[in-house]
Amino acid sequence: MDEVARQDWKFVKVDPDPDFSPQHNRRVIDEVIKESDALSRERRREFAEGLGERASALASFISAVNLGGKSESAEKYFGKKFLKHLKGEDKIAERQSKDGLKIVNNKGKVIRKPYEVTVR
């Protein structure tokens, strides 16, 4: 009880839980760490792939402009839909739609339902 403040003693169990298993606890912790590491690796890989796509697209646009291409506007070169994709607006819309909120305008009309992706 040295590490627990005196006013918190009433919350500390003196008798341990009879069903507690340190081996099970360690196994669960190891599983969670393993799953978390795998998810982190997957997200890093997805980010790197997206970054590579953007860098490649930017390089092609810059080389086209340098070679005297007709369009100096990125929107004209890529098109509105692909430019939004390169900016990541589709990912933002997907994440926002997963928040589970229903969006209603001032007239009461439902603009977006929960888990509905709204990419234009």
C-alpha positions as CSV (number, residue, x, y, z in Angstrom):
1,M,0.0,0.0,0.0
2,D,3.0,2.3,-0.2
3,E,2.4,3.3,-3.8
4,V,-1.3,4.0,-3.3
5,A,-2.3,7.3,-1.6
6,R,-4.1,6.9,1.7
7,Q,-7.3,8.5,0.5
8,D,-7.5,5.8,-2.3
9,W,-7.2,2.8,0.0
10,K,-10.9,2.3,0.0
11,F,-10.8,1.5,-3.8
12,V,-8.0,-1.0,-3.6
13,K,-9.0,-4.7,-3.3
14,V,-7.2,-6.5,-0.5
15,D,-8.3,-9.9,-1.7
16,P,-7.3,-10.6,-5.3
17,D,-9.9,-11.8,-7.8
18,P,-10.0,-15.6,-7.5
19,D,-10.4,-16.1,-11.3
20,F,-7.5,-13.8,-12.2
21,S,-4.8,-15.6,-14.3
22,P,-1.5,-13.8,-14.9
23,Q,-0.8,-16.1,-17.9
24,H,-4.2,-15.2,-19.5
25,N,-3.6,-11.5,-18.8
26,R,-0.1,-11.6,-20.4
27,R,-1.6,-13.5,-23.4
28,V,-4.3,-10.9,-23.9
29,I,-1.8,-8.1,-23.7
30,D,0.5,-9.8,-26.2
31,E,-2.4,-10.3,-28.6
32,V,-3.4,-6.7,-28.4
33,I,0.1,-5.5,-29.0
34,K,0.5,-7.8,-31.9
35,E,-2.8,-6.6,-33.5
36,S,-1.9,-3.0,-32.9
37,D,1.5,-3.4,-34.5
38,A,-0.1,-5.1,-37.6
39,L,-2.6,-2.3,-37.9
40,S,0.2,0.3,-37.7
41,R,2.2,-1.4,-40.4
42,E,-0.9,-1.6,-42.6
43,R,-1.7,2.1,-42.1
44,R,2.0,3.1,-42.8
45,R,1.9,1.0,-46.0
46,E,-1.3,2.6,-47.2
47,F,0.1,6.1,-46.4
48,A,3.3,5.3,-48.4
49,E,1.3,4.0,-51.3
50,G,-0.9,7.1,-51.4
51,L,2.1,9.4,-51.0
52,G,3.8,7.6,-53.9
53,E,0.7,8.1,-56.1
54,R,0.6,11.8,-55.3
55,A,4.3,12.3,-55.9
56,S,4.1,10.5,-59.2
57,A,1.1,12.6,-60.3
58,L,2.8,15.8,-59.3
59,A,5.9,14.8,-61.2
60,S,4.0,14.1,-64.3
61,F,2.1,17.4,-64.1
62,I,5.3,19.4,-63.5
63,S,7.1,17.7,-66.4
64,A,4.1,18.3,-68.7
65,V,4.1,22.0,-67.8
66,N,7.9,22.2,-68.3
67,L,7.6,20.6,-71.7
68,G,5.1,23.2,-72.8
69,G,1.9,21.4,-72.1
70,K,-1.3,23.2,-72.9
71,S,-2.8,23.3,-69.4
72,E,-1.1,25.2,-66.6
73,S,-4.0,24.4,-64.2
74,A,-3.8,21.3,-62.1
75,E,-7.6,21.0,-62.2
76,K,-7.6,21.0,-66.0
77,Y,-4.7,18.6,-66.2
78,F,-6.0,16.0,-63.8
79,G,-9.8,16.7,-63.8
80,K,-11.8,17.7,-60.8
81,K,-12.6,14.2,-59.5
82,F,-9.0,12.9,-59.7
83,L,-7.6,16.1,-58.2
84,K,-10.0,15.7,-55.2
85,H,-8.6,12.2,-54.9
86,L,-5.1,13.4,-54.9
87,K,-5.9,16.0,-52.2
88,G,-7.3,13.2,-50.1
89,E,-10.8,14.7,-49.9
90,D,-12.3,11.2,-50.6
91,K,-10.5,9.8,-47.5
92,I,-11.7,12.8,-45.4
93,A,-15.3,12.3,-46.5
94,E,-15.1,8.6,-45.8
95,R,-13.7,9.2,-42.3
96,Q,-16.3,11.9,-41.5
97,S,-19.1,9.6,-42.6
98,K,-18.0,6.9,-40.1
99,D,-18.5,9.2,-37.1
100,G,-22.1,7.9,-36.9
101,L,-23.7,11.3,-36.9
102,K,-26.8,12.2,-38.9
103,I,-26.5,15.6,-40.5
104,V,-29.7,17.6,-40.9
105,N,-30.1,21.0,-42.6
106,N,-32.1,23.9,-41.1
107,K,-35.3,22.6,-42.8
108,G,-35.0,19.2,-41.2
109,K,-34.0,17.4,-44.3
110,V,-31.4,14.6,-43.7
111,I,-28.2,15.6,-45.7
112,R,-26.1,12.6,-44.6
113,K,-27.0,9.5,-42.7
114,P,-24.5,7.6,-40.4
115,Y,-21.8,5.7,-42.3
116,E,-22.8,7.1,-45.7
117,V,-19.8,8.1,-47.8
118,T,-20.4,11.4,-49.7
119,V,-17.6,11.8,-52.3
120,R,-18.5,13.9,-55.3
